[in-house]
Amino acid sequence: MARLIRSLRKTLTLTHQFHHQQQQLCISRHLFRRSYISEMRKLAFEGNILRLLRNEIQYELQTSPPNNPVAKFNSFMVDGRPGERWITLKRQYADEDIKLEVTMFDGAVPAPTPTPNGGVTNSDEMQMHITVIVSISKGEDGGVLQIVCSAWPNNVEIKRLFIRADEKIIAEPYTGPEFTDLDDSLQDGLYDFLEVRGINDELAVFLHQYMKHKDKTEVVRWMERVKSFIERK
């Protein structure tokens, strides 16, 4: 009788272990299936993003084929600073070191349109804005004259000017009165001051053309970097 009871206990134990193993196997299969489906969805999602990125890159390259960036404009050497939102132009004029730090497009306003009666109205078209910071220095101890300008599609507009003791000093200096509050003759003289140094309407036209190309180039570069990151395993 005892032998029969031990045999039944052993059978029940083996049966329990078998059912437990079957249950664990079902759970493992279920988890594997969920993991597999999740991985497939992830790959499909990423594959769709990659396909869209490739299409966008191809479209941009077809509509605006890349050109070699301009390295010089008139007397200025141009540093396009790939991957950044700024470019730098440098030149010398007499004993002056002149540096221009120029943003990509950083604003837009409605374009003025002449009216038949000689007035001006704002049109539905927008004209893009570029900020230009002009730094002019004369030796190490002469301070730095900084002139902040707006470059519109066909003209340069002075916004303000001030002297820094050193270009690297971060403290904000007193920037003087509003430029438009200055005497008209003084305003004209300051525009002439920039003109003889090559900072003029011709430069504004060049900057807008350059930034249109840079904007396209940076968009493609950005998409290429995103694509490379998603492709990385």
VEXKE-679366 format. One line per 8 residues: number of its first residue (from 1); for each residue z, y, x of N, C-alpha, C, CB. Coordinates in nm, 2 decimals, decimal comma. Glycine has a CB too. Layout:
<recs>
NUM	Z:Y:X:Z:Y:X:Z:Y:X:Z:Y:X  ...
</recs>
This chain:
<recs>
1	0,00:-0,12:0,08:0,00:0,00:0,00:0,00:0,13:0,09:0,12:0,00:-0,10  0,09:0,12:0,19:0,09:0,24:0,28:-0,04:0,26:0,35:0,20:0,22:0,39  -0,10:0,14:0,39:-0,23:0,16:0,45:-0,33:0,22:0,36:-0,28:0,02:0,50  -0,33:0,19:0,23:-0,42:0,25:0,13:-0,40:0,40:0,12:-0,41:0,18:0,00  -0,27:0,44:0,12:-0,24:0,58:0,10:-0,29:0,66:0,22:-0,09:0,60:0,09  -0,27:0,60:0,35:-0,32:0,66:0,47:-0,47:0,68:0,46:-0,27:0,59:0,59  -0,53:0,58:0,41:-0,68:0,58:0,41:-0,73:0,69:0,31:-0,73:0,44:0,36  -0,66:0,70:0,20:-0,70:0,80:0,10:-0,67:0,94:0,16:-0,61:0,78:-0,03
9	-0,56:0,96:0,23:-0,53:1,09:0,29:-0,64:1,12:0,39:-0,39:1,09:0,36  -0,68:1,03:0,47:-0,78:1,05:0,57:-0,91:1,09:0,50:-0,80:0,93:0,66  -0,94:1,02:0,39:-1,07:1,05:0,32:-1,07:1,19:0,26:-1,09:0,94:0,21  -0,95:1,22:0,21:-0,94:1,36:0,15:-0,95:1,47:0,26:-0,80:1,37:0,07  -0,89:1,44:0,37:-0,89:1,54:0,48:-1,04:1,55:0,53:-0,80:1,49:0,60  -1,11:1,44:0,55:-1,25:1,45:0,59:-1,33:1,52:0,49:-1,30:1,31:0,62  -1,31:1,49:0,36:-1,38:1,56:0,25:-1,36:1,71:0,25:-1,34:1,50:0,11  -1,23:1,75:0,27:-1,19:1,89:0,28:-1,26:1,96:0,40:-1,04:1,91:0,29
17	-1,26:1,89:0,51:-1,32:1,95:0,63:-1,47:1,96:0,61:-1,30:1,86:0,75  -1,53:1,86:0,54:-1,68:1,87:0,51:-1,71:1,99:0,43:-1,72:1,74:0,45  -1,63:2,00:0,32:-1,66:2,11:0,22:-1,64:2,25:0,30:-1,56:2,10:0,10  -1,53:2,25:0,38:-1,51:2,38:0,46:-1,62:2,41:0,55:-1,38:2,36:0,54  -1,68:2,31:0,62:-1,79:2,33:0,71:-1,91:2,37:0,63:-1,82:2,20:0,78  -1,93:2,31:0,51:-2,05:2,35:0,43:-2,03:2,50:0,38:-2,06:2,26:0,30  -1,91:2,53:0,35:-1,88:2,67:0,30:-1,91:2,77:0,42:-1,74:2,69:0,25  -1,86:2,74:0,54:-1,89:2,82:0,65:-2,03:2,83:0,68:-1,81:2,77:0,77
25	-2,11:2,72:0,67:-2,25:2,72:0,70:-2,32:2,81:0,60:-2,31:2,58:0,69  -2,28:2,81:0,47:-2,34:2,89:0,37:-2,32:3,04:0,40:-2,29:2,86:0,23  -2,19:3,07:0,44:-2,16:3,21:0,47:-2,24:3,25:0,59:-2,00:3,22:0,51  -2,25:3,17:0,69:-2,33:3,21:0,81:-2,48:3,23:0,78:-2,32:3,09:0,92  -2,53:3,14:0,69:-2,67:3,16:0,65:-2,69:3,29:0,57:-2,72:3,04:0,56  -2,59:3,32:0,49:-2,59:3,44:0,41:-2,59:3,57:0,50:-2,48:3,45:0,30  -2,49:3,56:0,60:-2,48:3,68:0,69:-2,61:3,69:0,77:-2,36:3,66:0,78  -2,66:3,58:0,82:-2,79:3,58:0,90:-2,90:3,64:0,81:-2,82:3,44:0,95
33	-2,91:3,60:0,69:-3,01:3,65:0,60:-3,00:3,80:0,58:-3,01:3,58:0,47  -2,88:3,84:0,55:-2,85:3,99:0,54:-2,89:4,07:0,66:-2,71:4,01:0,50  -2,84:4,01:0,78:-2,87:4,08:0,90:-3,02:4,08:0,93:-2,80:4,00:1,02  -3,09:3,97:0,90:-3,24:3,97:0,92:-3,31:4,07:0,83:-3,29:3,83:0,89  -3,27:4,07:0,70:-3,33:4,17:0,61:-3,30:4,31:0,65:-3,28:4,15:0,46  -3,18:4,34:0,70:-3,14:4,47:0,74:-3,22:4,51:0,87:-2,99:4,48:0,78  -3,24:4,42:0,96:-3,32:4,44:1,08:-3,47:4,47:1,04:-3,31:4,33:1,18  -3,52:4,39:0,95:-3,66:4,41:0,90:-3,68:4,55:0,84:-3,70:4,30:0,81
41	-3,58:4,58:0,76:-3,59:4,72:0,69:-3,58:4,83:0,80:-3,47:4,73:0,59  -3,49:4,81:0,90:-3,48:4,91:1,00:-3,61:4,92:1,08:-3,37:4,87:1,10  -3,67:4,80:1,12:-3,80:4,81:1,19:-3,91:4,87:1,11:-3,84:4,66:1,23  -3,91:4,84:0,98:-4,02:4,89:0,89:-4,00:5,04:0,88:-4,01:4,83:0,75  -3,87:5,09:0,87:-3,84:5,23:0,85:-3,89:5,31:0,98:-3,69:5,25:0,83  -3,85:5,25:1,10:-3,88:5,31:1,22:-4,03:5,31:1,25:-3,81:5,24:1,34  -4,10:5,20:1,21:-4,24:5,18:1,22:-4,31:5,29:1,14:-4,29:5,05:1,18  -4,26:5,32:1,02:-4,32:5,42:0,94:-4,31:5,56:1,00:-4,26:5,42:0,80
49	-4,19:5,59:1,06:-4,17:5,72:1,13:-4,27:5,73:1,25:-4,02:5,73:1,18  -4,28:5,62:1,33:-4,37:5,62:1,44:-4,51:5,64:1,40:-4,35:5,49:1,52  -4,55:5,58:1,29:-4,69:5,59:1,24:-4,71:5,74:1,20:-4,72:5,50:1,12  -4,62:5,80:1,13:-4,63:5,94:1,09:-4,64:6,03:1,21:-4,52:5,98:1,00  -4,55:6,01:1,31:-4,55:6,09:1,43:-4,69:6,08:1,51:-4,44:6,05:1,53  -4,74:5,96:1,52:-4,87:5,94:1,59:-4,98:6,01:1,52:-4,90:5,79:1,60  -4,98:6,01:1,39:-5,08:6,08:1,31:-5,07:6,23:1,33:-5,06:6,04:1,16  -4,94:6,28:1,33:-4,92:6,42:1,35:-4,97:6,47:1,49:-4,78:6,46:1,32
57	-4,93:6,39:1,59:-4,97:6,42:1,72:-5,12:6,42:1,74:-4,91:6,32:1,82  -5,19:6,32:1,68:-5,33:6,31:1,69:-5,40:6,43:1,62:-5,38:6,18:1,63  -5,34:6,47:1,50:-5,40:6,58:1,43:-5,38:6,71:1,51:-5,32:6,60:1,29  -5,27:6,73:1,57:-5,24:6,86:1,65:-5,34:6,86:1,77:-5,10:6,87:1,69  -5,36:6,75:1,83:-5,44:6,74:1,95:-5,59:6,76:1,92:-5,42:6,61:2,03  -5,63:6,71:1,80:-5,77:6,73:1,76:-5,80:6,87:1,71:-5,80:6,63:1,64  -5,70:6,93:1,64:-5,73:7,07:1,59:-5,70:7,17:1,70:-5,63:7,10:1,47  -5,62:7,15:1,80:-5,59:7,24:1,90:-5,58:7,17:2,04:-5,46:7,32:1,88
65	-5,70:7,13:2,10:-5,69:7,06:2,22:-5,61:7,14:2,33:-5,84:7,04:2,27  -5,53:7,07:2,41:-5,45:7,13:2,51:-5,53:7,20:2,62:-5,35:7,04:2,57  -5,49:7,32:2,66:-5,56:7,39:2,77:-5,46:7,41:2,88:-5,61:7,53:2,72  -5,51:7,43:3,00:-5,42:7,46:3,11:-5,35:7,59:3,09:-5,49:7,46:3,25  -5,22:7,60:3,10:-5,15:7,73:3,07:-5,19:7,84:3,17:-5,00:7,71:3,08  -5,20:7,96:3,12:-5,24:8,07:3,20:-5,12:8,10:3,30:-5,27:8,20:3,12  -5,16:8,12:3,43:-5,05:8,14:3,53:-5,05:8,29:3,57:-5,08:8,06:3,65  -5,14:8,37:3,52:-5,15:8,51:3,56:-5,21:8,59:3,46:-5,22:8,53:3,70
73	-5,15:8,71:3,43:-5,21:8,81:3,34:-5,21:8,94:3,41:-5,14:8,81:3,20  -5,33:9,00:3,44:-5,33:9,12:3,52:-5,25:9,11:3,64:-5,29:9,25:3,43  -5,15:9,20:3,66:-5,07:9,19:3,78:-4,94:9,10:3,76:-5,02:9,33:3,82  -4,92:9,04:3,65:-4,80:8,96:3,62:-4,83:8,81:3,65:-4,76:8,98:3,48  -4,74:8,75:3,72:-4,73:8,60:3,73:-4,66:8,55:3,61:-4,67:8,56:3,87  -4,71:8,44:3,55:-4,66:8,39:3,42:-4,60:8,25:3,45:-4,77:8,39:3,31  -4,47:8,24:3,41:-4,40:8,11:3,41:-4,38:8,07:3,27:-4,27:8,12:3,49  -4,46:7,96:3,22:-4,45:7,92:3,08:-4,33:7,84:3,05:-4,57:7,83:3,06
81	-4,25:7,80:3,14:-4,12:7,73:3,12:-4,13:7,62:3,01:-4,01:7,83:3,08  -4,21:7,52:3,04:-4,23:7,41:2,94:-4,10:7,36:2,88:-4,31:7,30:3,00  -4,09:7,34:2,75:-3,98:7,28:2,68:-3,87:7,39:2,65:-3,91:7,18:2,77  -3,90:7,52:2,68:-3,80:7,62:2,65:-3,87:7,72:2,55:-3,76:7,70:2,78  -3,78:7,80:2,49:-3,83:7,90:2,39:-3,87:8,03:2,45:-3,73:7,92:2,28  -3,86:8,04:2,59:-3,89:8,17:2,66:-4,00:8,14:2,76:-3,76:8,22:2,73  -4,07:8,25:2,80:-4,15:8,25:2,92:-4,11:8,37:3,00:-4,30:8,26:2,88  -4,15:8,37:3,13:-4,11:8,48:3,22:-4,23:8,53:3,29:-4,01:8,43:3,32
89	-4,24:8,66:3,29:-4,35:8,73:3,36:-4,29:8,82:3,47:-4,44:8,82:3,27  -4,35:8,82:3,59:-4,29:8,89:3,70:-4,41:8,97:3,78:-4,21:8,80:3,80  -4,37:9,08:3,83:-4,46:9,16:3,92:-4,38:9,26:4,00:-4,57:9,23:3,83  -4,45:9,32:4,09:-4,39:9,43:4,17:-4,47:9,55:4,14:-4,38:9,40:4,32  -4,40:9,66:4,14:-4,47:9,79:4,12:-4,40:9,89:4,21:-4,47:9,84:3,97  -4,47:9,93:4,32:-4,41:10,02:4,42:-4,29:9,95:4,48:-4,38:10,16:4,36  -4,17:10,01:4,47:-4,05:9,95:4,52:-3,97:9,88:4,41:-3,96:10,06:4,59  -4,03:9,85:4,30:-3,96:9,80:4,18:-4,00:9,65:4,16:-4,00:9,87:4,05
97	-3,89:9,57:4,13:-3,91:9,43:4,08:-3,91:9,43:3,93:-3,81:9,33:4,15  -4,01:9,39:3,87:-4,02:9,39:3,72:-4,02:9,25:3,67:-4,14:9,47:3,67  -3,93:9,22:3,58:-3,93:9,09:3,51:-3,93:9,10:3,36:-3,81:9,01:3,56  -4,01:9,03:3,30:-4,02:9,02:3,15:-3,97:8,89:3,10:-4,16:9,06:3,10  -3,87:8,88:3,02:-3,83:8,76:2,95:-3,88:8,77:2,80:-3,68:8,74:2,96  -3,96:8,68:2,76:-4,03:8,69:2,64:-4,00:8,56:2,55:-4,18:8,70:2,66  -3,96:8,59:2,43:-3,94:8,48:2,34:-4,07:8,42:2,28:-3,84:8,52:2,22  -4,06:8,30:2,22:-4,16:8,26:2,13:-4,15:8,34:2,00:-4,16:8,10:2,10
105	-4,23:8,32:1,90:-4,22:8,40:1,78:-4,08:8,38:1,72:-4,32:8,35:1,67  -4,01:8,50:1,70:-3,87:8,50:1,65:-3,85:8,58:1,52:-3,78:8,55:1,76  -3,96:8,61:1,46:-3,95:8,68:1,33:-4,09:8,71:1,28:-3,87:8,81:1,35  -4,09:8,77:1,15:-4,22:8,80:1,09:-4,19:8,91:0,98:-4,29:8,68:1,03  -4,29:9,00:0,96:-4,27:9,10:0,86:-4,41:9,11:0,79:-4,23:9,24:0,91  -4,41:9,16:0,66:-4,54:9,18:0,60:-4,63:9,27:0,68:-4,53:9,23:0,45  -4,76:9,23:0,69:-4,85:9,31:0,77:-4,89:9,44:0,69:-4,98:9,23:0,80  -4,88:9,56:0,76:-4,92:9,68:0,69:-5,07:9,69:0,67:-4,88:9,80:0,78
113	-5,11:9,73:0,55:-5,26:9,74:0,52:-5,29:9,88:0,47:-5,29:9,64:0,41  -5,39:9,95:0,53:-5,42:10,08:0,49:-5,47:10,09:0,35:-5,53:10,14:0,59  -5,44:10,19:0,28:-5,49:10,21:0,14:-5,60:10,31:0,14:-5,37:10,25:0,04  -5,68:10,32:0,03:-5,79:10,41:0,02:-5,75:10,56:0,04:-5,87:10,39:-0,11  -5,63:10,59:-0,01:-5,58:10,73:0,00:-5,52:10,77:0,13:-5,49:10,76:-0,12  -5,53:10,68:0,23:-5,47:10,71:0,36:-5,33:10,66:0,38:-5,48:10,85:0,38  -5,27:10,60:0,28:-5,14:10,54:0,30:-5,14:10,40:0,36:-5,06:10,55:0,17  -5,02:10,34:0,36:-5,01:10,21:0,41:-4,92:10,13:0,31:-4,94:10,21:0,55
121	-4,96:10,01:0,28:-4,89:9,92:0,20:-4,87:9,78:0,27:-4,95:9,90:0,06  -4,77:9,71:0,22:-4,75:9,58:0,28:-4,83:9,47:0,21:-4,60:9,54:0,28  -4,90:9,39:0,29:-4,99:9,29:0,23:-4,92:9,16:0,22:-5,12:9,27:0,32  -4,98:9,06:0,17:-4,93:8,93:0,15:-4,93:8,85:0,29:-5,00:8,84:0,05  -5,01:8,90:0,38:-5,01:8,84:0,51:-4,89:8,88:0,60:-5,14:8,87:0,59  -4,85:8,79:0,69:-4,74:8,82:0,77:-4,78:8,85:0,92:-4,63:8,71:0,77  -4,72:8,94:0,99:-4,74:8,96:1,13:-4,62:8,91:1,21:-4,78:9,11:1,16  -4,65:8,84:1,31:-4,54:8,77:1,39:-4,48:8,87:1,49:-4,60:8,65:1,46
129	-4,35:8,84:1,52:-4,27:8,93:1,61:-4,23:8,85:1,73:-4,15:8,99:1,53  -4,24:8,92:1,84:-4,19:8,86:1,97:-4,10:8,96:2,04:-4,31:8,83:2,06  -3,99:8,91:2,09:-3,89:9,00:2,16:-3,93:8,99:2,31:-3,75:8,95:2,14  -3,93:9,11:2,37:-3,96:9,12:2,52:-3,85:9,20:2,58:-4,10:9,19:2,54  -3,78:9,14:2,68:-3,67:9,21:2,75:-3,73:9,25:2,89:-3,54:9,13:2,76  -3,74:9,37:2,91:-3,80:9,42:3,04:-3,68:9,46:3,13:-3,89:9,55:3,02  -3,68:9,40:3,25:-3,58:9,43:3,35:-3,65:9,49:3,48:-3,49:9,30:3,39  -3,61:9,61:3,52:-3,66:9,68:3,63:-3,55:9,71:3,73:-3,74:9,81:3,59
137	-3,57:9,66:3,85:-3,46:9,68:3,95:-3,52:9,74:4,08:-3,39:9,55:3,99  -3,44:9,82:4,15:-3,48:9,89:4,27:-3,38:9,85:4,38:-3,50:10,04:4,26  -3,40:9,74:4,45:-3,30:9,70:4,55:-3,18:9,64:4,49:-3,27:9,82:4,64  -3,08:9,60:4,57:-2,96:9,53:4,53:-2,86:9,62:4,47:-2,90:9,45:4,64  -2,86:9,75:4,51:-2,75:9,84:4,46:-2,79:9,94:4,37:-2,68:9,90:4,58  -2,92:9,93:4,32:-2,97:10,04:4,23:-2,95:10,01:4,09:-3,11:10,05:4,26  -2,89:9,90:4,05:-2,87:9,87:3,91:-3,00:9,82:3,85:-2,83:10,00:3,83  -3,00:9,79:3,72:-3,11:9,73:3,65:-3,13:9,81:3,52:-3,09:9,58:3,62
145	-3,26:9,86:3,51:-3,30:9,93:3,38:-3,35:9,82:3,29:-3,40:10,04:3,41  -3,29:9,80:3,17:-3,34:9,70:3,08:-3,39:9,77:2,95:-3,23:9,60:3,04  -3,51:9,74:2,91:-3,57:9,79:2,80:-3,61:9,68:2,70:-3,70:9,88:2,83  -3,55:9,68:2,58:-3,57:9,58:2,48:-3,69:9,63:2,39:-3,44:9,55:2,40  -3,79:9,54:2,38:-3,91:9,58:2,31:-3,95:9,48:2,20:-4,03:9,60:2,41  -4,02:9,52:2,11:-4,08:9,43:2,01:-4,23:9,43:2,04:-4,06:9,47:1,86  -4,29:9,31:2,06:-4,43:9,29:2,08:-4,49:9,25:1,94:-4,47:9,19:2,19  -4,57:9,34:1,88:-4,64:9,31:1,76:-4,78:9,26:1,80:-4,64:9,43:1,66
153	-4,86:9,22:1,70:-4,99:9,16:1,74:-5,08:9,25:1,83:-5,07:9,12:1,62  -5,07:9,38:1,81:-5,15:9,47:1,89:-5,08:9,59:1,95:-5,27:9,51:1,81  -4,95:9,59:1,96:-4,88:9,70:2,02:-4,74:9,66:2,06:-4,88:9,82:1,92  -4,68:9,74:2,15:-4,55:9,72:2,20:-4,46:9,84:2,15:-4,54:9,72:2,36  -4,34:9,80:2,09:-4,25:9,90:2,04:-4,12:9,89:2,11:-4,23:9,88:1,88  -4,08:10,01:2,16:-3,95:10,01:2,23:-3,83:10,02:2,13:-3,94:10,14:2,33  -3,73:9,93:2,15:-3,62:9,93:2,05:-3,50:10,00:2,11:-3,58:9,79:2,02  -3,47:9,98:2,24:-3,35:10,04:2,30:-3,36:10,02:2,45:-3,22:9,99:2,25
161	-3,29:10,10:2,53:-3,29:10,09:2,68:-3,15:10,13:2,73:-3,40:10,17:2,74  -3,12:10,07:2,84:-2,98:10,09:2,90:-2,99:10,05:3,04:-2,87:10,02:2,82  -2,88:10,08:3,12:-2,87:10,05:3,26:-2,76:9,95:3,27:-2,84:10,17:3,35  -2,78:9,84:3,35:-2,68:9,74:3,38:-2,65:9,76:3,53:-2,72:9,60:3,35  -2,52:9,75:3,57:-2,49:9,75:3,71:-2,55:9,64:3,79:-2,34:9,76:3,73  -2,56:9,52:3,72:-2,61:9,40:3,77:-2,67:9,32:3,66:-2,50:9,32:3,85  -2,79:9,26:3,68:-2,85:9,18:3,58:-2,77:9,06:3,53:-2,99:9,14:3,62  -2,69:9,01:3,62:-2,61:8,89:3,59:-2,48:8,92:3,52:-2,58:8,81:3,71
169	-2,44:9,05:3,51:-2,31:9,08:3,44:-2,33:9,06:3,29:-2,27:9,23:3,47  -2,24:8,99:3,23:-2,25:8,95:3,09:-2,20:9,06:3,00:-2,17:8,82:3,06  -2,10:9,14:3,04:-2,04:9,25:2,96:-2,15:9,34:2,90:-1,94:9,33:3,04  -2,13:9,37:2,77:-2,23:9,45:2,70:-2,22:9,59:2,73:-2,22:9,42:2,55  -2,32:9,66:2,79:-2,31:9,80:2,82:-2,33:9,89:2,70:-2,40:9,84:2,94  -2,30:10,02:2,72:-2,33:10,12:2,62:-2,48:10,13:2,62:-2,26:10,25:2,64  -2,55:10,12:2,50:-2,69:10,11:2,50:-2,76:10,25:2,46:-2,74:10,01:2,40  -2,68:10,35:2,45:-2,73:10,48:2,42:-2,77:10,50:2,28:-2,86:10,50:2,51
177	-2,83:10,61:2,24:-2,86:10,64:2,10:-2,98:10,55:2,06:-2,90:10,79:2,08  -3,01:10,55:1,93:-3,13:10,48:1,88:-3,25:10,54:1,94:-3,13:10,49:1,72  -3,34:10,46:1,98:-3,46:10,51:2,05:-3,54:10,61:1,96:-3,55:10,39:2,09  -3,54:10,58:1,83:-3,62:10,67:1,74:-3,55:10,81:1,72:-3,64:10,61:1,61  -3,42:10,82:1,77:-3,35:10,94:1,76:-3,37:11,04:1,87:-3,20:10,92:1,74  -3,44:10,98:1,98:-3,47:11,06:2,10:-3,58:11,16:2,06:-3,51:10,97:2,21  -3,58:11,27:2,15:-3,69:11,37:2,13:-3,83:11,30:2,14:-3,68:11,48:2,24  -3,92:11,34:2,06:-4,05:11,28:2,06:-4,12:11,28:2,19:-4,14:11,35:1,96
185	-4,10:11,39:2,27:-4,16:11,40:2,40:-4,10:11,29:2,50:-4,15:11,54:2,46  -3,97:11,27:2,48:-3,90:11,17:2,57:-3,95:11,03:2,53:-3,75:11,19:2,55  -3,96:11,01:2,40:-4,02:10,88:2,36:-4,16:10,85:2,42:-4,02:10,87:2,20  -4,24:10,95:2,41:-4,38:10,94:2,46:-4,37:10,91:2,61:-4,46:11,07:2,43  -4,28:10,98:2,68:-4,27:10,97:2,83:-4,23:10,83:2,86:-4,17:11,07:2,88  -4,14:10,77:2,78:-4,09:10,63:2,81:-4,20:10,53:2,79:-3,97:10,60:2,73  -4,28:10,55:2,68:-4,40:10,47:2,66:-4,50:10,48:2,78:-4,47:10,50:2,53  -4,52:10,60:2,83:-4,60:10,61:2,95:-4,54:10,54:3,07:-4,62:10,76:2,98
193	-4,41:10,55:3,08:-4,34:10,48:3,19:-4,37:10,33:3,19:-4,19:10,50:3,18  -4,37:10,27:3,07:-4,40:10,13:3,06:-4,55:10,10:3,08:-4,36:10,07:2,92  -4,63:10,19:3,03:-4,78:10,18:3,04:-4,83:10,16:3,18:-4,85:10,30:2,97  -4,78:10,25:3,27:-4,83:10,24:3,41:-4,78:10,12:3,48:-4,78:10,37:3,49  -4,68:10,05:3,42:-4,63:9,92:3,48:-4,69:9,80:3,41:-4,47:9,92:3,47  -4,79:9,82:3,33:-4,86:9,71:3,27:-4,80:9,66:3,14:-4,88:9,61:3,36  -4,70:9,73:3,09:-4,63:9,68:2,96:-4,69:9,77:2,85:-4,47:9,69:2,97  -4,79:9,72:2,79:-4,87:9,80:2,69:-4,93:9,72:2,58:-4,98:9,87:2,77
201	-5,02:9,78:2,50:-5,07:9,70:2,39:-5,16:9,58:2,43:-5,16:9,80:2,30  -5,22:9,59:2,54:-5,30:9,48:2,59:-5,21:9,36:2,62:-5,38:9,52:2,72  -5,09:9,39:2,68:-5,00:9,28:2,70:-4,95:9,22:2,57:-4,87:9,34:2,78  -4,93:9,30:2,47:-4,89:9,25:2,34:-4,99:9,15:2,28:-4,86:9,36:2,24  -5,12:9,18:2,29:-5,22:9,09:2,25:-5,22:8,96:2,32:-5,36:9,16:2,26  -5,20:8,97:2,46:-5,20:8,85:2,54:-5,08:8,76:2,50:-5,19:8,89:2,69  -4,96:8,82:2,48:-4,84:8,75:2,45:-4,86:8,67:2,32:-4,72:8,84:2,44  -4,92:8,73:2,22:-4,94:8,67:2,09:-5,03:8,55:2,10:-4,99:8,76:1,98
209	-5,14:8,57:2,18:-5,23:8,45:2,20:-5,16:8,34:2,28:-5,36:8,50:2,28  -5,09:8,38:2,38:-5,02:8,28:2,46:-4,91:8,20:2,38:-4,95:8,35:2,58  -4,84:8,27:2,30:-4,73:8,21:2,22:-4,79:8,12:2,11:-4,64:8,31:2,16  -4,91:8,15:2,06:-4,97:8,06:1,96:-5,00:7,93:2,02:-5,10:8,12:1,90  -5,05:7,93:2,15:-5,08:7,81:2,22:-4,95:7,74:2,26:-5,16:7,84:2,35  -4,85:7,81:2,30:-4,72:7,75:2,34:-4,66:7,68:2,22:-4,63:7,85:2,41  -4,66:7,75:2,11:-4,60:7,69:1,99:-4,66:7,56:1,96:-4,62:7,79:1,87  -4,80:7,55:1,96:-4,86:7,42:1,94:-4,82:7,31:2,04:-5,02:7,44:1,94
217	-4,82:7,36:2,17:-4,79:7,27:2,28:-4,64:7,21:2,27:-4,80:7,34:2,41  -4,55:7,30:2,23:-4,41:7,26:2,22:-4,39:7,17:2,10:-4,32:7,38:2,21  -4,46:7,19:1,99:-4,45:7,10:1,88:-4,50:6,96:1,92:-4,54:7,15:1,76  -4,61:6,95:1,99:-4,66:6,82:2,03:-4,56:6,75:2,13:-4,80:6,83:2,10  -4,50:6,83:2,22:-4,41:6,78:2,32:-4,28:6,73:2,25:-4,37:6,89:2,42  -4,24:6,81:2,15:-4,12:6,77:2,07:-4,15:6,63:2,00:-4,08:6,88:1,97  -4,26:6,62:1,93:-4,29:6,49:1,86:-4,30:6,38:1,96:-4,42:6,51:1,78  -4,36:6,40:2,08:-4,37:6,29:2,18:-4,23:6,25:2,22:-4,45:6,34:2,30
225	-4,14:6,34:2,24:-4,00:6,30:2,28:-3,93:6,23:2,17:-3,92:6,43:2,32  -3,95:6,27:2,05:-3,89:6,20:1,93:-3,94:6,06:1,93:-3,91:6,27:1,80  -4,08:6,04:1,94:-4,14:5,91:1,93:-4,09:5,82:2,04:-4,30:5,93:1,94  -4,08:5,87:2,16:-4,04:5,79:2,28:-3,89:5,75:2,26:-4,04:5,87:2,41  -3,81:5,83:2,20:-3,67:5,79:2,17:-3,66:5,68:2,07:-3,59:5,91:2,13  -3,74:5,69:1,96:-3,73:5,58:1,86:-3,79:5,45:1,91:-3,81:5,63:1,73  -3,89:5,46:2,00:-3,96:5,34:2,06:-3,87:5,27:2,16:-4,09:5,38:2,12  -3,77:5,34:2,21:-3,69:5,29:2,32:-3,60:5,17:2,26:-3,60:5,39:2,38
233	-3,59:5,06:2,33:-3,52:4,95:2,29:-3,39:4,93:2,37:-3,60:4,82:2,30
</recs>
